[in-house]
Amino acid sequence: MTNQEVPSQQTHLNPDSTLLKSVPVTYHVLNKPEVMPLRVDMCMFVSGVLLCSFSGVLSGFSSVTDQQHTVSLSGKWSLSNSNGSLSLPAEVPGCVHSALQQQGFIQDPYFRFNDVSYRWIAFDNWTYTTTFNVSTQLRSKQKVLLVFDGVDTVASIQLNGVSVGKTDNMFRRYDLSVRDLLTDGDNVLKVSFSSPVLYASERRKAHSAYRVPPECPPDVQKGECHVNFIRKEQSSFSWDWGPSFPTMGLWKGVRLEAFDVLQLIQVSSVPLYNFSVSQWRVQVQLLVDAVQTTNGQITLSIPELDSEQTVQTKFLSGKTKNSFTLHINTSSQVKQWWPNGHGDQPFYQLTVRGFQDGFLVLSTESKVYFRTVELVQEPVVGSPGLSFYFRINGKPIFLKGSNWIPAHSFQDQVSPAVLRNLLQSAVDANMNALRVWGGGVYEQDLFYSICDEMGIMVWQDFMFACAMYPTEDDFIQTVREEVSQQVQRLKSHPSVIIWSGNNENEAALATDWFSIPVSQRPLYRKDYVTLYVNNVRAIVREEDESRPFLVSSPTNGAESEQEGWVAANPYDPLYGDTHFYSYFLDCWDWRTFPRTRFASEYGFQSWPSFSTLQPVSIKADWSYNSSFSSHRQHHENGNQQMLLQAALHFNLPNATDPLKRFTDTLYITQVTQAQCVKTQTEFYRRSQSEIIEGKGRTMGALYWQLNDIWQAPSWSSIEFGGKWKMLHYFAQSFFAAVLPVAFEDDDALLIYAISDLSHDLKLRAAVSAYSWADLDPVCTLKSDLLLVPGGSAAAIFKQPVAALLAGCGRCTRLTCLLTFHLEDSSGQQGPTNHHFLSSPKDAQGLQKPNITAKVQQDATGYTVTLHSASVAPFVWLDVGNVPGRFSSNGFLMVSRNMTVGFEAWRPTSVAELSRSLTVTSLADVY
């Protein structure tokens, strides 16, 4: 889009151009009493008036479909392999692996070592076939399109024996003109898939001039090679947290669309705010396919804001983008969309109506959310470099959240319930942002709609990750179409606050991940700029002027641009965002973390619960040193790194019973991960308001990673299946809107108060010292009330540790620990936090707490009442395979009694929960 405000802009699209849908749109016909989802199916001139017939809403949304004009071809197809030895029914949308499992040809692909056992599937070629009938009325339309919303990935398409098209990009919609090929009787549609692994290999061989690294993933990932040569989910060839399942299939819907004159493909709306005149406008884009040129009027209106505009327009023949601007009445009060924790997420109904000679010929309705977003990169007082933070509706917002990876290797198995559960879990942990990582997929429409509704800001990567990429013309062309379609599909969502060109490719080039000879580096830089700047960035800037674009992550942002798009050090904490991992340094030592402007990736691994691993393993696998445990770990030395980090502060489990030793080890990895990420996140949050040695003003903490793709060790805080790890329960506290954070510097204890609130608070710190051997506090002290401005972190307590302990009496670093919280004049604000004065492995007086538990049910649900005989760190409640979550978990218990709620995700009972419940604390594992 351009910056010019004109009533209507129109751009011709190439005949083979393909376009994706945006947010759900509803169509109404004049004088029709009931409201139902409708589509313009065909239009014709009668006595000089353009009249249109309507049927179902755009595919992919709830619809009432007129079978005469739109025919869904989703449902049961047949599937066969290249030599015909396998033939079976297959669901569309779906994939080969899912079909083989559903029909009993293979076991659960996630079971034990099946990712390797089933490699053969991705090396074969597969054909999907369906037979369908169409009416004479449909075949008589001027134009009939065969529409594929998603083809994974390399396929040739035949209708009634005639080739009608080829596909090479999982992330594009394809529509093919088929009117003249349809017959009166049975029509046979075949989609023949080529092995993605062999295709990628052949493309690599054809690229003989120079290599495009990396050639293959590390051996530990047990993956396939050359994924960067195919426009497909990059992690489907394996990643360091996931298996290699290079899928094939029709992963989104298939249908026929027929019309005589005009088809409305998509509506998108982008609100823009003019600060100089304090006025909103909405840029509305209609993607139209017209058989012939038609004249008419378009009326845009948001009745609730008393805003309406009518313009004369002309729909040219062919596919065109038609842009219109609705200026919002300045006397109307616009309610803005806010991120979670900062306000509500209101929306308005935008109506777009088309008239021909006074007759209403179409009407579309869609949601519009109003919000502004700015990425602020400007000089910082007292610091070299530039700031890097987001302003939403003019307010600086600290981004709290995580990174999102594909929720399943087989996208057809990602249900609405799975999406909603994961996103609700993010919100319930006080997150306001997720980064959709660039090695997966552009998520389905529902993902973004739920983020809109819940106030989750989305950092949206384009799907390029950890690699160099080819720049041949055909590769660039399919990428251009991919980017254009995805921006058009997603730009109406207020949740999407930034586009980012790739994951870690600037860093890979700048820090020479791939050992490229110095003489060849200019060539790779040129390719990098060609792909991400001259193509991806150029298209985004044309399509969407409403949100910022970064070429990579991590990046130095504006500074990288100054350095020719590849900075000397993209990890520079004085600019942009950083990714930081360190598995050998002590994660409890805040000095090891970069005081960055924005932390968009950081994390530590842990293992999932035994109940998550059990369905995909057998008894022989239940050992930390088993072949299964090694096979499931796709990060080099990952299992050893977890134990080394754990051993810095904890005694490692030493039970003689092999199963208990295994489950205790799973537990200790979760304790370690939770404490590590807590320490690092709290460091970033307390660094938001200060500059120390030129560094600081951190305004984002997105840990790696939110979710899992399968049952395996990873950096996630939520296990495959939705169970919360200890880290996710910790996140509920360390992402709280008001939070106390403690750390030591020069043997002094400091406590910061962090507030995301809009208003100022007067807070004090209340600190209690407990002996490891006693549940009654040894002493309690409180600081004076101090002003904590809204949206800041402020130091409110400082005292030498030795003086604090001396004042308490009966306390040393080894015999005592601290708890602390914030108070104002009305009472406690935010959660209670803890600070260990020594490593728990060195603690004197720590003993088995002999916790007893009683499960009860009342009108509000299930509760577990705990009784402890002594101080118990990292108390972990687990109900095995009963899905659900606790109101609190992994906590430090410094009281004799405590009650925790349990929300079950399926029907259960007190008896089942009592049978399933285990309670573990740190002293129980050695």
Buried (B, 14 or more C-beta within 10 A) or exposed (E): BEEEEEBBBBBEBEEEBBBBBBBBBBBBBEEEEEEBBBBBBBBBEEEEEBBBBBBBBBBBBEBEBBBBBBBBBBEEBBBBBBEEEBEBEBBBBBBBBBBBBBBEBBBEBBBBEBBEEBBEBBEBBBBBBBEBEBBEEBBEBBBBBBBBBBBBBBBBBBBBEEEBBBBBBBBBBBBBBBBEBBEEEEBEBBBBBBBBBBBBBBBBEEBEEEBBBBEBBEEBBBBBBBBBBBBBBBBBBBBBBBBBBBBBBBBBBBBBBBBBBBBBBBBBBBBBBEEEEEBBBBBBBBBBBBBBEBEBBBBBBBEBBEBBBBBEBEBBBBBBBBBBBBBBBEEBEBBBBBBBBBBEBEBBBBBBBBBBEEBBBBBBBBBBBBBBBBBEBEEBEEBEBBBBBBBBBEBBBBBBBBBBBBBBBBBBBBEEEBBBBBBEBBBBBBBBBBBBBBBBBBBBBBBBBBBBBBBBBBBBBBBBBBBBBBBEEEBBBBBBBBBBBBBBBBBBBBBBBBBBBBBBBBBBBBEEBBEBEEEEBEEBBEBBBBBBBEBBBBBBBEBBBBBBBBBBBBBBBBBBBEBEBBBEBBBBBBBBBBBBEBBEEBBBEBEBBBBBBBBBBBBBBBBBBBBBBBEBBEEEBBBBEBEBBEBBBBBEEBBEBBBBBBBBBBBBBEBEEEEEBBBBBBBBBBBBBBBBBBBBBBBBBBBBBBBEEEBBBBBBBBBBBBBBBBBBBBBBBBBBBBBBBBBBBBBBBBBBBBBBBBBBEEEBBBBBBBBBBEEEBBBBBBBBBBBBBBBEBBBEBEBEBBEBEEBBBBBBBEBEBEEBBEEBEEBBBBBBBBBBBBBBEEEEBBBBBBBBBBBBBEBEBBEEBBBEBEBEEEEEEBBBEBBBEBBBBBBBBBBBBBBBBBBBBBBBBBEEEBEBBBEBBEEBEEEBBBEBBBBBBBBBBB
